[in-house]
Amino acid sequence: MRVIRKYANRRLYDTEQSRYVTLEDLRRLILDEIPFRVEDAKSGEDLTRTILLSIIIEQEQADGESQVFSNDLLAQFIRVYDMAQPLPLARYLEQGTQLMLEQQKHMQDQWQQAMRHSPMELMRELAEENMRFWQQTIGQAANGKGQGDGKEDDKTS
């Protein structure tokens, strides 16, 4: 697991690549599914959760049109924390998000499969097969094969 150290000056240092990184760099690691742990450079305390929340905040502020967390939703989260017996919200959100991501991947795979079998794709595949056939045929003729020497190819049925 990649270790990122957070220094008092708020800078993040990637110990594997020996360079300073930004929240955007860490977001890329997440998208690339590269596990990492952020720790305080002095105490070694795990700061990963705090950094992940910072990445979400930065993302929410960067693109106003694709906000995931509305004000109402955030207020509801705060109310959950104040309940006498909080709901198992983390588990529910993790499972729901995982299901949503799996369904999204499944839909993308199905779409790609459907596009692969479109009439245009079928015509492209046929054209490629024809091109390979003629290239092989011309290549064999150029090498002196099949030039009417009275011998047929050895083919067993």
C-alpha positions in Angstrom: 0.0 0.0 0.0 1.3 3.4 -1.0 2.1 5.7 2.0 1.4 9.4 1.7 2.8 11.6 4.5 1.1 14.8 5.5 3.3 17.5 6.9 2.5 20.3 9.2 2.6 22.8 6.2 -0.3 20.8 4.7 1.9 19.3 2.0 1.4 15.7 1.0 4.4 13.6 0.2 4.3 10.3 -1.8 6.9 8.1 -0.2 6.9 5.6 -3.2 7.5 8.2 -5.9 9.6 10.6 -3.6 7.6 13.7 -4.6 5.0 16.0 -3.3 1.4 15.4 -4.5 -1.9 17.2 -4.6 -5.4 16.2 -3.7 -5.9 15.8 -7.5 -3.0 13.3 -7.6 -4.6 11.3 -4.9 -8.0 11.4 -6.7 -6.2 9.9 -9.7 -4.8 7.1 -7.5 -8.4 6.4 -6.4 -9.7 6.4 -9.9 -6.8 4.0 -10.9 -7.8 1.8 -7.8 -4.3 2.2 -6.3 -4.6 1.8 -2.5 -2.9 4.4 -0.3 -2.8 5.5 3.3 -2.3 9.1 4.4 -0.5 9.5 7.7 0.7 12.4 9.8 4.4 12.8 9.2 5.1 13.3 12.9 2.7 11.0 14.8 1.9 8.4 12.1 -1.8 8.9 12.7 -4.0 7.7 9.9 -5.5 10.8 8.1 -6.8 8.9 5.1 -10.5 9.5 5.9 -9.9 13.3 6.4 -8.0 13.5 3.1 -10.8 11.5 1.2 -13.4 13.9 2.6 -11.2 16.8 1.4 -11.1 15.3 -2.1 -14.9 15.1 -2.1 -15.2 18.7 -0.9 -12.8 19.8 -3.6 -14.8 17.9 -6.3 -18.1 19.2 -5.1 -16.9 22.8 -5.3 -15.1 22.4 -8.6 -18.1 21.4 -10.7 -21.4 23.0 -9.5 -23.5 21.0 -12.1 -22.5 17.5 -10.9 -22.8 17.9 -7.1 -23.6 14.7 -5.4 -24.4 16.0 -2.0 -27.2 18.5 -1.8 -27.7 20.8 1.2 -30.7 18.6 2.3 -28.7 15.4 2.0 -25.8 16.9 4.1 -28.3 18.1 6.7 -29.8 14.6 6.9 -26.3 13.1 7.4 -25.7 15.5 10.3 -29.1 14.5 11.8 -28.0 10.8 11.6 -24.9 11.6 13.7 -27.1 13.1 16.4 -29.4 10.1 16.7 -29.3 8.1 20.0 -28.7 5.0 18.0 -27.3 6.1 14.6 -28.5 4.1 11.6 -25.9 1.8 10.0 -25.6 4.5 7.3 -22.0 3.7 6.3 -22.7 0.1 5.5 -25.9 1.0 3.6 -24.1 3.7 1.6 -21.1 1.4 0.9 -23.4 -1.4 -0.3 -25.6 0.9 -2.3 -22.7 2.6 -4.0 -21.0 -0.7 -4.8 -24.3 -2.0 -6.3 -24.7 1.2 -8.4 -21.1 1.0 -9.6 -21.5 -2.7 -10.6 -24.7 -1.9 -12.4 -23.1 1.0 -14.2 -20.2 -1.3 -15.3 -22.7 -3.9 -16.5 -24.6 -1.3 -18.5 -21.4 -0.1 -20.1 -20.3 -3.6 -21.0 -23.7 -4.3 -22.5 -23.6 -1.1 -24.5 -20.1 -2.0 -25.8 -21.3 -5.5 -26.7 -24.3 -4.0 -28.5 -22.1 -1.6 -30.4 -19.7 -4.4 -31.3 -22.5 -6.2 -33.1 -23.9 -3.2 -34.9 -24.3 -3.5 -38.7 -21.4 -1.2 -39.3 -19.1 -3.2 -37.0 -20.2 -6.4 -38.7 -19.3 -4.9 -42.1 -16.0 -3.7 -40.8 -15.2 -7.2 -39.4 -16.2 -8.8 -42.7 -14.0 -6.4 -44.7 -11.1 -7.2 -42.4 -11.6 -10.9 -42.9 -11.7 -10.5 -46.7 -8.5 -8.4 -46.5 -6.7 -11.1 -44.5 -7.9 -13.8 -47.0 -6.7 -11.9 -50.0 -3.4 -11.0 -48.4 -2.8 -14.6 -47.6 -3.9 -15.7 -51.0 -1.6 -13.2 -52.8 1.2 -14.0 -50.4 0.9 -17.7 -51.2 0.8 -17.1 -54.9 3.9 -14.9 -54.6 5.7 -17.7 -52.8 4.9 -20.2 -55.6 2.2 -22.1 -53.7 -0.9 -23.3 -55.5 0.5 -22.5 -59.0 -1.0 -25.6 -60.7 1.9 -28.0 -60.0 -0.7 -30.8 -59.9 -0.4 -31.3 -56.2 -3.2 -30.4 -53.9 -2.7 -29.1 -50.3 -2.5 -32.0 -47.8 -5.8 -31.6 -46.1 -7.4 -34.4 -44.0 -11.1 -34.5 -43.6 
